[in-house]
Amino acid sequence: MKPGIHPEYHVITVKMTDGTLYQTRTTWGKEGDTMNLEIDPTSHPAWVGGAGKMLDAGGQVARFNKRFSGFGLSKKD
């Protein structure tokens, strides 16, 4: 391996949204820093099975549905 091209790894503390702490090695921050997560596997709907919601930005979903309503695709609830 070439010297001087690899990042320096150090230990930090990661704080999950539920307050759980764990230590890991990383190149982020400095030795002893704490990374506070805003989204993690204990709170994000993708991991906990929550219902996803589609946000309609400026009526784009309505325009899409209107444009392609004649293709025989039914809207499932």
N, C-alpha and C positions, 0 to 999 in steps of 0.2 A: 504494500500500500504506500502511496505517496504521502510523505509527511506534510502537515499543514493544510490539507484540503478537506479534512473531515470536521464536522461541527463538534463543539464541546458539549457533552451530555452532563447533566447535573440533576439532582433530586429536587422536585417541587411537590407541593401539596395541592390536590385538586379538591375543591369543595362543591359537592353536588347541590341541587336545588332543595333537597330535603335535609341538608345539613351534614350529610355523611362526608367524611374526609378520607382520602387515601393518598398515598405517596406513589409517585412514578418518576421515571427518568425521562428527560426531554431536552430539547434545545431551546424551548420557550423560556423567556425571562431569565432570572438569575437564580443561583443556588438559594433554596429556602423560600422562594416566592410562593404565593398562594394564587391559584387560578380559580375564580368564582364562575361557575357555569350558570348560564341563564336557561339553557335547554339541555336536557340530558335524558338518558333512557328511562329514568323514573318519572318524568313528567311529560314527555312529548307524545302526542297521540299516535304517531307512527309505531311506537314501541309498546304503548300501554293499551292499544286497541280502542282508542277513542273515536268518535264519529268525526269524519272529516267534513269540512264545509267548503263549498266552492264560492269564492268571492266573485261577484259580477262587477268588473271594473268598466264602468261606462256603458252598460247594456250589451257588452260583447257576447255574453252567453245567450241573451234573448235574440240578438241578430243571427247568431249561428243557428239556433233552434228554428227560427223563422225561415232561414235560407235553406236548410236541409230537412225540413219537416216532411217533404214529399217523398223521401227515400224509403219510407216504410219502416223506419226504426222507431220503436215504441219507447216512450220515456218510462223507466222503471222507478218506482217509489221505494 
